[in-house]
Amino acid sequence: MRSNTFDVTELERLRREAVPSSGENAAAEDAAPQFAEQTANVDAAVNTPVEVDTDNDGTVAQELELEQMRSTLEEAIVETPSTPLENRPRLPRLALSKRNRAVVRALNPVLVTYLEASKDLCETESILFGAALAVCRIIGAKLSTAGRATGQSSAIPAWRIRIEERIAKARALIGRLICFRSGNTRPKIVHTVRMAFAGTNVSLSQPDIMQKLTERIEDLKQRIAAW
């Protein structure tokens, strides 16, 4: 009525359908106040914000809001299994406010139905993640839209970085050992060769140094192959 959605004829038809009466005259007389009262009740239900009943430790009281929460929960639970693990959004840590606790307490009874129908641990995990995602959406928490793929899968693991660094150092050492074996006696090359044989009884002046160099080079090549 406030938005002038229906014309006078349509409003009159709605009044006759909504208000029971014994006759046409009684309907015409009683329809207006009763219809206005019904409209006011509907508007109050739709426009009433979520209220927290502090006497029951934050229980959400409004049925309309609870139905919307159920819809959000169902949507999140359905979409979670089809989302790869690396593409799931990161869930933020939520503050323990009355509003957040009320949302969780409202969804817990609904969640039991899904958990009872779960067939295995993977499905249970998916349901719980979907429920947590639904809570974040209901309270308006900020979610990472990029997911985990850009932050983790594209990054090189630390163990791979360490192994690649070992390989790079071993190859550099092999190159300097070959240079020394070829007759390059620059101070930097000589220092590197001495460090390569540090802790051993090998001396650069001993007669079989070329054989020792070859053995050391082959040992490094095998290490690189293993790494």
Accessible surface in RSA format (square Angstrom, percent):
REM  Atomic radii and reference values for relative SASA: ProtOr
REM  Chains: A
REM  Algorithm: Lee & Richards
REM  Probe-radius: 1.40
REM  Slices: 20
REM RES _ NUM      All-atoms   Total-Side   Main-Chain    Non-polar    All polar
REM                ABS   REL    ABS   REL    ABS   REL    ABS   REL    ABS   REL
RES MET A   1   104.75  54.2  63.52  42.0  41.23  98.2  64.20  54.6  40.55  53.7
RES ARG A   2   185.95  78.1 151.35  77.2  34.60  82.4  87.83 120.0  98.12  59.5
RES SER A   3    94.06  79.5  63.38  84.6  30.67  70.7  35.11  74.8  58.95  82.6
RES ASN A   4   128.12  88.3 103.79 100.3  24.32  58.6  27.72  66.7 100.39  97.0
RES THR A   5    97.81  69.6  65.78  66.7  32.03  76.3  54.80  73.6  43.02  65.0
RES PHE A   6    95.39  47.7  82.18  50.9  13.21  34.4  85.68  51.9   9.71  27.8
RES ASP A   7    95.92  67.2  80.37  80.0  15.54  36.8  46.40 109.2  49.51  49.4
RES VAL A   8   120.58  79.3 119.22 107.9   1.36   3.3 119.44 103.8   1.14   3.1
RES THR A   9   106.67  75.9 101.57 103.0   5.10  12.2  69.97  94.0  36.71  55.5
RES GLU A  10    50.76  29.1  49.55  37.5   1.22   2.9  13.06  25.3  37.70  30.8
RES LEU A  11    25.70  14.3  25.70  18.4   0.00   0.0  25.70  18.1   0.00   0.0
RES GLU A  12    57.49  33.0  57.49  43.5   0.00   0.0  25.37  49.1  32.12  26.2
RES ARG A  13    88.93  37.3  88.93  45.3   0.00   0.0  46.63  63.7  42.30  25.6
RES LEU A  14    46.67  26.0  46.01  32.9   0.65   1.6  46.01  32.3   0.65   1.8
RES ARG A  15    38.35  16.1  38.35  19.5   0.00   0.0   5.01   6.9  33.34  20.2
RES ARG A  16   109.23  45.9  91.49  46.6  17.74  42.2  24.30  33.2  84.94  51.5
RES GLU A  17   119.82  68.8  81.91  62.0  37.91  90.3  46.17  89.3  73.65  60.1
RES ALA A  18    46.54  42.8  22.49  34.7  24.05  54.7  32.26  45.4  14.28  37.8
RES VAL A  19     3.87   2.5   1.38   1.2   2.49   6.0   1.74   1.5   2.13   5.8
RES PRO A  20   122.75  89.5  95.85  87.4  26.90  97.8 107.76  89.0  14.99  93.2
RES SER A  21    58.89  49.8  14.25  19.0  44.64 102.8  15.98  34.0  42.92  60.1
RES SER A  22   122.25 103.3  73.42  98.0  48.83 112.5  57.70 122.9  64.56  90.4
RES GLY A  23    32.75  40.4   0.00   N/A  32.75  40.4  32.75  89.9   0.00   0.0
RES GLU A  24   117.34  67.4 106.58  80.6  10.76  25.6  60.80 117.6  56.55  46.2
RES ASN A  25   120.30  83.0 116.96 113.0   3.34   8.0  26.76  64.4  93.53  90.4
RES ALA A  26    34.68  31.9  29.79  46.0   4.90  11.1  32.91  46.3   1.77   4.7
RES ALA A  27     5.97   5.5   5.30   8.2   0.67   1.5   5.49   7.7   0.48   1.3
RES ALA A  28    65.30  60.0  41.50  64.0  23.80  54.1  44.22  62.3  21.09  55.9
RES GLU A  29   132.27  75.9 108.27  81.9  24.00  57.1  43.98  85.1  88.29  72.1
RES ASP A  30    64.39  45.1  63.85  63.6   0.54   1.3   7.32  17.2  57.07  56.9
RES ALA A  31     2.02   1.9   2.02   3.1   0.00   0.0   2.02   2.8   0.00   0.0
RES ALA A  32    54.45  50.1  49.35  76.2   5.10  11.6  50.70  71.4   3.74   9.9
RES PRO A  33    85.00  61.9  70.13  63.9  14.87  54.0  79.49  65.6   5.51  34.2
RES GLN A  34    74.32  41.6  72.98  53.3   1.34   3.2  24.40  51.9  49.92  37.9
RES PHE A  35    29.39  14.7  29.39  18.2   0.00   0.0  29.39  17.8   0.00   0.0
RES ALA A  36    50.64  46.6  43.59  67.3   7.06  16.1  45.65  64.3   5.00  13.2
RES GLU A  37   111.49  64.0 104.67  79.2   6.82  16.2  36.13  69.9  75.36  61.5
RES GLN A  38    76.46  42.8  74.95  54.8   1.51   3.6  34.77  74.0  41.69  31.6
RES THR A  39    38.68  27.5  34.25  34.7   4.44  10.6  34.55  46.4   4.14   6.3
RES ALA A  40    57.99  53.3  47.80  73.8  10.19  23.2  53.43  75.2   4.56  12.1
RES ASN A  41    89.91  62.0  82.55  79.8   7.36  17.7  26.29  63.3  63.62  61.5
RES VAL A  42    90.98  59.9  88.13  79.8   2.85   6.9  90.98  79.1   0.00   0.0
RES ASP A  43    34.42  24.1  33.76  33.6   0.66   1.6  10.58  24.9  23.84  23.8
RES ALA A  44    58.05  53.4  47.34  73.1  10.71  24.4  57.65  81.2   0.40   1.1
RES ALA A  45    45.91  42.2  35.55  54.9  10.36  23.6  41.66  58.7   4.25  11.3
RES VAL A  46   100.63  66.2  78.03  70.6  22.60  54.5  79.41  69.0  21.21  57.5
RES ASN A  47   102.42  70.6  76.45  73.9  25.97  62.5  33.46  80.5  68.96  66.7
RES THR A  48    44.79  31.9  28.16  28.5  16.64  39.6  17.16  23.0  27.63  41.8
RES PRO A  49    99.19  72.3  88.20  80.4  10.99  39.9  99.19  81.9   0.00   0.0
RES VAL A  50    34.88  23.0  11.23  10.2  23.65  57.0  11.26   9.8  23.62  64.1
RES GLU A  51    89.78  51.5  85.48  64.7   4.30  10.2  29.45  57.0  60.33  49.3
RES VAL A  52    44.84  29.5  22.52  20.4  22.32  53.8  22.69  19.7  22.14  60.1
RES ASP A  53    61.06  42.8  53.72  53.5   7.34  17.4  17.02  40.1  44.04  43.9
RES THR A  54    86.84  61.8  63.81  64.7  23.03  54.9  40.57  54.5  46.27  70.0
RES ASP A  55   140.14  98.2 101.70 101.2  38.44  90.9  34.06  80.2 106.08 105.8
RES ASN A  56    85.36  58.9  79.79  77.1   5.57  13.4  13.67  32.9  71.69  69.3
RES ASP A  57    73.07  51.2  63.78  63.5   9.29  22.0  33.67  79.2  39.39  39.3
RES GLY A  58     4.99   6.2   0.00   N/A   4.99   6.2   2.97   8.1   2.02   4.5
RES THR A  59    48.66  34.6  48.64  49.3   0.03   0.1  42.23  56.7   6.44   9.7
RES VAL A  60    12.65   8.3   0.02   0.0  12.63  30.4   0.02   0.0  12.63  34.3
RES ALA A  61    67.44  62.0  34.61  53.4  32.83  74.7  42.08  59.3  25.36  67.2
RES GLN A  62    46.47  26.0  44.92  32.8   1.56   3.7   4.31   9.2  42.17  32.0
RES GLU A  63   106.70  61.3 101.63  76.9   5.07  12.1  60.67 117.4  46.03  37.6
RES LEU A  64    99.11  55.2  91.61  65.5   7.50  18.9  92.04  64.6   7.07  19.0
RES GLU A  65    40.82  23.4  37.13  28.1   3.69   8.8   6.56  12.7  34.26  28.0
RES LEU A  66    27.99  15.6  27.99  20.0   0.00   0.0  27.99  19.7   0.00   0.0
RES GLU A  67    95.89  55.1  95.58  72.3   0.31   0.7  43.80  84.7  52.09  42.5
RES GLN A  68   122.08  68.3 116.02  84.8   6.06  14.4  37.34  79.5  84.74  64.3
RES MET A  69     2.44   1.3   2.10   1.4   0.34   0.8   2.44   2.1   0.00   0.0
RES ARG A  70    86.64  36.4  84.20  42.9   2.44   5.8  23.40  32.0  63.24  38.3
RES SER A  71    67.34  56.9  60.45  80.7   6.89  15.9  28.21  60.1  39.14  54.8
RES THR A  72    28.45  20.2  27.18  27.5   1.28   3.0  10.76  14.4  17.69  26.7
RES LEU A  73     0.16   0.1   0.16   0.1   0.00   0.0   0.16   0.1   0.00   0.0
RES GLU A  74    91.87  52.7  91.87  69.5   0.00   0.0  13.47  26.1  78.40  64.0
RES GLU A  75   104.62  60.1  95.83  72.5   8.79  20.9  35.25  68.2  69.37  56.6
RES ALA A  76     0.00   0.0   0.00   0.0   0.00   0.0   0.00   0.0   0.00   0.0
RES ILE A  77    14.22   8.1  13.33   9.9   0.89   2.1  13.33   9.6   0.89   2.4
RES VAL A  78   103.36  68.0  89.34  80.9  14.03  33.8  94.51  82.1   8.85  24.0
RES GLU A  79    57.73  33.1  54.40  41.2   3.33   7.9  28.86  55.8  28.87  23.6
RES THR A  80     3.14   2.2   0.68   0.7   2.45   5.8   2.71   3.6   0.42   0.6
RES PRO A  81    92.02  67.1  58.58  53.4  33.44 121.6  64.04  52.9  27.98 173.9
RES SER A  82    94.75  80.1  59.79  79.8  34.96  80.5  55.43 118.0  39.32  55.1
RES THR A  83    42.80  30.4  35.92  36.4   6.88  16.4  21.29  28.6  21.51  32.5
RES PRO A  84    65.42  47.7  52.84  48.2  12.58  45.7  64.99  53.7   0.43   2.7
RES LEU A  85   110.42  61.5 103.84  74.3   6.58  16.5 103.96  73.0   6.47  17.4
RES GLU A  86    87.83  50.4  83.33  63.0   4.50  10.7  36.42  70.4  51.41  42.0
RES ASN A  87    69.87  48.2  56.69  54.8  13.18  31.7  15.27  36.8  54.59  52.8
RES ARG A  88    18.84   7.9  18.84   9.6   0.00   0.0   1.59   2.2  17.25  10.5
RES PRO A  89    27.08  19.7  27.08  24.7   0.00   0.0  27.08  22.4   0.00   0.0
RES ARG A  90   116.72  49.0 113.27  57.7   3.45   8.2  42.65  58.3  74.07  44.9
RES LEU A  91    57.18  31.8  28.45  20.4  28.73  72.2  28.70  20.2  28.48  76.6
RES PRO A  92    50.61  36.9  30.56  27.9  20.05  72.9  41.87  34.6   8.74  54.3
RES ARG A  93   234.03  98.3 196.18 100.0  37.85  90.1  80.51 110.0 153.52  93.0
RES LEU A  94    54.83  30.5  37.55  26.9  17.29  43.5  39.43  27.7  15.41  41.5
RES ALA A  95    73.07  67.2  56.50  87.2  16.57  37.7  66.87  94.2   6.21  16.4
RES LEU A  96   151.23  84.2 129.45  92.6  21.78  54.8 130.79  91.9  20.44  55.0
RES SER A  97    47.50  40.1  37.86  50.5   9.64  22.2  43.18  92.0   4.32   6.0
RES LYS A  98   119.61  58.4 115.39  70.8   4.21  10.0  76.79  69.1  42.82  45.6
RES ARG A  99    76.59  32.2  74.26  37.9   2.34   5.6  50.77  69.4  25.82  15.6
RES ASN A 100    19.78  13.6  19.64  19.0   0.14   0.3   5.47  13.2  14.31  13.8
RES ARG A 101    85.66  36.0  82.74  42.2   2.92   7.0  39.59  54.1  46.07  27.9
RES ALA A 102     0.00   0.0   0.00   0.0   0.00   0.0   0.00   0.0   0.00   0.0
RES VAL A 103     0.00   0.0   0.00   0.0   0.00   0.0   0.00   0.0   0.00   0.0
RES VAL A 104    60.75  40.0  60.19  54.5   0.57   1.4  60.63  52.7   0.12   0.3
RES ARG A 105   114.92  48.3 104.05  53.0  10.87  25.9  21.97  30.0  92.95  56.3
RES ALA A 106    13.14  12.1   2.20   3.4  10.94  24.9  10.12  14.2   3.02   8.0
RES LEU A 107     5.33   3.0   5.33   3.8   0.00   0.0   5.33   3.7   0.00   0.0
RES ASN A 108    72.58  50.1  70.50  68.1   2.08   5.0  21.67  52.2  50.91  49.2
RES PRO A 109    89.75  65.4  72.84  66.4  16.91  61.5  79.13  65.3  10.61  66.0
RES VAL A 110    30.11  19.8  25.18  22.8   4.93  11.9  30.11  26.2   0.00   0.0
RES LEU A 111    19.40  10.8  19.40  13.9   0.00   0.0  19.40  13.6   0.00   0.0
RES VAL A 112    72.43  47.7  72.16  65.3   0.27   0.7  72.43  62.9   0.00   0.0
RES THR A 113    94.21  67.0  91.00  92.3   3.21   7.7  64.71  86.9  29.50  44.6
RES TYR A 114    60.51  28.2  57.30  32.6   3.21   8.3  43.37  32.6  17.14  21.1
RES LEU A 115    60.57  33.7  48.02  34.4  12.56  31.6  48.16  33.8  12.42  33.4
RES GLU A 116   138.84  79.7 103.39  78.2  35.45  84.4  46.66  90.2  92.19  75.3
RES ALA A 117    71.02  65.3  50.82  78.4  20.20  45.9  61.72  86.9   9.30  24.6
RES SER A 118    26.87  22.7   3.92   5.2  22.95  52.9   3.60   7.7  23.27  32.6
RES LYS A 119   184.46  90.0 146.98  90.2  37.48  89.2  95.68  86.1  88.78  94.6
RES ASP A 120    84.34  59.1  70.30  70.0  14.04  33.2  41.73  98.2  42.61  42.5
RES LEU A 121   148.53  82.7 139.61  99.9   8.92  22.4 142.31  99.9   6.22  16.7
RES CYS A 122   100.69  76.2  93.22 104.0   7.47  17.5  31.44  79.7  69.24  74.7
RES GLU A 123    63.89  36.7  58.86  44.5   5.02  12.0  26.77  51.8  37.12  30.3
RES THR A 124    37.02  26.3  37.02  37.5   0.00   0.0  25.90  34.8  11.11  16.8
RES GLU A 125    76.49  43.9  74.06  56.0   2.43   5.8  51.63  99.9  24.86  20.3
RES SER A 126     8.91   7.5   8.91  11.9   0.00   0.0   8.32  17.7   0.59   0.8
RES ILE A 127     9.15   5.2   9.15   6.8   0.00   0.0   9.15   6.6   0.00   0.0
RES LEU A 128    87.63  48.8  82.43  59.0   5.20  13.1  82.86  58.2   4.77  12.8
RES PHE A 129    24.04  12.0  19.02  11.8   5.02  13.1  23.31  14.1   0.73   2.1
RES GLY A 130     0.00   0.0   0.00   N/A   0.00   0.0   0.00   0.0   0.00   0.0
RES ALA A 131    10.25   9.4  10.25  15.8   0.00   0.0  10.25  14.4   0.00   0.0
RES ALA A 132    39.51  36.3  32.03  49.4   7.48  17.0  37.94  53.4   1.57   4.2
RES LEU A 133     4.66   2.6   4.66   3.3   0.00   0.0   4.66   3.3   0.00   0.0
RES ALA A 134     0.00   0.0   0.00   0.0   0.00   0.0   0.00   0.0   0.00   0.0
RES VAL A 135    12.81   8.4  12.81  11.6   0.00   0.0  12.81  11.1   0.00   0.0
RES CYS A 136     2.73   2.1   2.73   3.0   0.00   0.0   0.00   0.0   2.73   2.9
RES ARG A 137    92.87  39.0  68.86  35.1  24.01  57.2  35.90  49.1  56.97  34.5
RES ILE A 138    35.84  20.4   9.71   7.2  26.12  63.0  16.89  12.2  18.94  51.4
RES ILE A 139    43.63  24.8  10.62   7.9  33.01  79.6  14.93  10.8  28.70  77.9
RES GLY A 140    61.78  76.2   0.00   N/A  61.78  76.2  32.14  88.2  29.64  66.4
RES ALA A 141    26.95  24.8   6.23   9.6  20.73  47.1  16.46  23.2  10.49  27.8
RES LYS A 142   189.14  92.3 168.79 103.6  20.35  48.5 118.24 106.4  70.90  75.5
RES LEU A 143    37.35  20.8  24.94  17.8  12.42  31.2  25.66  18.0  11.69  31.5
RES SER A 144    44.39  37.5  30.76  41.1  13.62  31.4  25.74  54.8  18.65  26.1
RES THR A 145   142.82 101.6 103.47 104.9  39.35  93.8  79.77 107.1  63.06  95.3
RES ALA A 146    62.90  57.8  38.63  59.6  24.27  55.2  50.78  71.5  12.12  32.1
RES GLY A 147     8.53  10.5   0.00   N/A   8.53  10.5   2.75   7.5   5.78  12.9
RES ARG A 148    68.99  29.0  68.14  34.7   0.85   2.0   4.42   6.0  64.57  39.1
RES ALA A 149    25.19  23.2  25.18  38.9   0.01   0.0  25.19  35.5   0.00   0.0
RES THR A 150    92.74  66.0  75.16  76.2  17.58  41.9  71.48  96.0  21.26  32.1
RES GLY A 151    52.67  65.0   0.00   N/A  52.67  65.0  33.14  90.9  19.53  43.8
RES GLN A 152    99.21  55.5  87.58  64.0  11.63  27.7  34.07  72.5  65.15  49.4
RES SER A 153    81.40  68.8  43.13  57.6  38.27  88.2  44.99  95.8  36.41  51.0
RES SER A 154    85.17  72.0  48.84  65.2  36.32  83.7  50.89 108.4  34.28  48.0
RES ALA A 155    56.74  52.2  41.65  64.3  15.09  34.3  50.37  70.9   6.37  16.9
RES ILE A 156    97.93  55.7  80.57  60.0  17.36  41.8  82.23  59.2  15.70  42.6
RES PRO A 157    57.63  42.0  46.56  42.4  11.07  40.2  57.63  47.6   0.00   0.0
RES ALA A 158    63.16  58.1  53.72  82.9   9.44  21.5  55.25  77.8   7.91  21.0
RES TRP A 159   129.07  51.8 127.63  61.8   1.44   3.4 111.43  59.4  17.64  28.6
RES ARG A 160   106.48  44.7 106.30  54.2   0.18   0.4  15.90  21.7  90.58  54.9
RES ILE A 161    74.03  42.1  73.14  54.5   0.90   2.2  73.81  53.1   0.22   0.6
RES ARG A 162   126.49  53.1 124.80  63.6   1.68   4.0  53.28  72.8  73.21  44.4
RES ILE A 163    46.06  26.2  46.06  34.3   0.00   0.0  46.06  33.2   0.00   0.0
RES GLU A 164    86.44  49.6  80.24  60.7   6.20  14.8  36.74  71.1  49.70  40.6
RES GLU A 165    92.98  53.4  89.29  67.6   3.68   8.8  32.90  63.6  60.07  49.0
RES ARG A 166   116.97  49.1 112.38  57.3   4.59  10.9  29.90  40.9  87.07  52.8
RES ILE A 167    30.10  17.1  30.10  22.4   0.00   0.0  30.10  21.7   0.00   0.0
RES ALA A 168    60.67  55.8  49.54  76.4  11.13  25.3  55.24  77.8   5.42  14.4
RES LYS A 169   152.96  74.6 144.34  88.6   8.63  20.5  93.32  84.0  59.64  63.5
RES ALA A 170     7.59   7.0   3.12   4.8   4.47  10.2   6.51   9.2   1.07   2.8
RES ARG A 171   147.82  62.1 139.17  70.9   8.65  20.6  44.44  60.7 103.39  62.7
RES ALA A 172    61.26  56.3  46.56  71.8  14.71  33.5  58.74  82.7   2.52   6.7
RES LEU A 173    32.99  18.4  30.45  21.8   2.55   6.4  32.45  22.8   0.55   1.5
RES ILE A 174    16.79   9.6  16.79  12.5   0.00   0.0  16.79  12.1   0.00   0.0
RES GLY A 175    33.32  41.1   0.00   N/A  33.32  41.1  32.03  87.9   1.29   2.9
RES ARG A 176    77.19  32.4  77.07  39.3   0.12   0.3  13.69  18.7  63.50  38.5
RES LEU A 177     0.00   0.0   0.00   0.0   0.00   0.0   0.00   0.0   0.00   0.0
RES ILE A 178    64.77  36.9  64.77  48.3   0.00   0.0  64.77  46.6   0.00   0.0
RES CYS A 179    50.24  38.0  46.19  51.5   4.05   9.5   4.60  11.6  45.64  49.2
RES PHE A 180    23.82  11.9  21.08  13.1   2.73   7.1  21.08  12.8   2.73   7.8
RES ARG A 181    87.64  36.8  73.11  37.3  14.54  34.6  18.96  25.9  68.68  41.6
RES SER A 182    94.01  79.4  51.23  68.4  42.78  98.6  41.36  88.1  52.65  73.8
RES GLY A 183    53.95  66.5   0.00   N/A  53.95  66.5  32.57  89.4  21.38  47.9
RES ASN A 184    47.14  32.5  37.49  36.2   9.65  23.2  19.61  47.2  27.53  26.6
RES THR A 185    95.43  67.9  77.81  78.9  17.63  42.0  45.97  61.7  49.47  74.8
RES ARG A 186   148.44  62.3 144.75  73.8   3.69   8.8  63.55  86.9  84.88  51.4
RES PRO A 187   115.66  84.3 105.00  95.7  10.66  38.7 111.82  92.3   3.83  23.8
RES LYS A 188   136.71  66.7 129.65  79.5   7.06  16.8  83.63  75.3  53.08  56.5
RES ILE A 189     7.11   4.0   7.11   5.3   0.00   0.0   7.11   5.1   0.00   0.0
RES VAL A 190    25.98  17.1  25.98  23.5   0.00   0.0  25.98  22.6   0.00   0.0
RES HIS A 191   113.94  62.3 111.95  77.8   1.99   5.1  72.10  74.3  41.84  48.7
RES THR A 192    22.39  15.9  20.13  20.4   2.27   5.4  17.68  23.7   4.72   7.1
RES VAL A 193     0.00   0.0   0.00   0.0   0.00   0.0   0.00   0.0   0.00   0.0
RES ARG A 194   151.10  63.4 141.97  72.4   9.13  21.7  41.47  56.7 109.63  66.4
RES MET A 195   119.48  61.9 105.76  70.0  13.72  32.7  82.96  70.5  36.52  48.4
RES ALA A 196    15.27  14.0   0.00   0.0  15.27  34.7   5.66   8.0   9.62  25.5
RES PHE A 197    17.34   8.7  13.61   8.4   3.73   9.7  13.84   8.4   3.51  10.0
RES ALA A 198    65.32  60.1  36.92  57.0  28.40  64.6  45.39  63.9  19.93  52.8
RES GLY A 199    88.38 109.0   0.00   N/A  88.38 109.0  43.41 119.1  44.97 100.7
RES THR A 200    78.57  55.9  52.35  53.1  26.22  62.5  58.63  78.7  19.94  30.2
RES ASN A 201   155.35 107.1 125.38 121.2  29.97  72.2  39.84  95.9 115.51 111.6
RES VAL A 202    34.93  23.0  17.43  15.8  17.50  42.2  18.01  15.6  16.92  45.9
RES SER A 203    53.59  45.3  48.32  64.5   5.27  12.1  35.46  75.5  18.13  25.4
RES LEU A 204    38.56  21.5  22.80  16.3  15.76  39.6  23.01  16.2  15.55  41.8
RES SER A 205   105.04  88.8  69.12  92.2  35.91  82.7  55.95 119.1  49.09  68.8
RES GLN A 206    40.93  22.9  33.52  24.5   7.41  17.6  21.35  45.5  19.57  14.8
RES PRO A 207   138.81 101.2 102.39  93.3  36.42 132.4 115.54  95.4  23.28 144.7
RES ASP A 208    57.25  40.1  50.36  50.1   6.89  16.3  29.78  70.1  27.47  27.4
RES ILE A 209    15.84   9.0  15.84  11.8   0.00   0.0  15.84  11.4   0.00   0.0
RES MET A 210    94.28  48.8  93.80  62.1   0.48   1.1  92.78  78.9   1.50   2.0
RES GLN A 211   107.44  60.1 100.77  73.6   6.68  15.9  33.95  72.3  73.49  55.7
RES LYS A 212    63.77  31.1  62.31  38.2   1.46   3.5  14.39  13.0  49.38  52.6
RES LEU A 213     0.00   0.0   0.00   0.0   0.00   0.0   0.00   0.0   0.00   0.0
RES THR A 214    54.28  38.6  54.28  55.0   0.00   0.0  43.48  58.4  10.80  16.3
RES GLU A 215    86.03  49.4  77.42  58.6   8.62  20.5  43.81  84.7  42.22  34.5
RES ARG A 216    64.18  26.9  60.28  30.7   3.91   9.3  15.65  21.4  48.54  29.4
RES ILE A 217     3.88   2.2   3.88   2.9   0.00   0.0   3.88   2.8   0.00   0.0
RES GLU A 218    80.41  46.2  80.41  60.8   0.00   0.0  30.44  58.9  49.97  40.8
RES ASP A 219    51.86  36.3  48.70  48.5   3.16   7.5  19.21  45.2  32.65  32.6
RES LEU A 220     8.45   4.7   8.45   6.0   0.00   0.0   8.45   5.9   0.00   0.0
RES LYS A 221    98.63  48.1  92.17  56.6   6.46  15.4  50.50  45.5  48.13  51.3
RES GLN A 222   125.01  69.9 116.73  85.3   8.29  19.7  41.27  87.8  83.74  63.5
RES ARG A 223   116.67  49.0 113.11  57.7   3.56   8.5  24.05  32.9  92.61  56.1
RES ILE A 224    27.03  15.4  21.84  16.3   5.20  12.5  21.84  15.7   5.20  14.1
RES ALA A 225    89.62  82.4  50.66  78.2  38.96  88.6  62.50  88.0  27.12  71.8
RES ALA A 226    87.62  80.6  46.97  72.5  40.65  92.5  59.20  83.4  28.42  75.3
RES TRP A 227    94.52  37.9  57.24  27.7  37.28  87.5  49.66  26.5  44.87  72.8
END  Absolute sums over single chains surface
CHAIN  1 A    15553.3      12854.9       2698.5       8790.1       6763.2
END  Absolute sums over all chains
TOTAL         15553.3      12854.9       2698.5       8790.1       6763.2
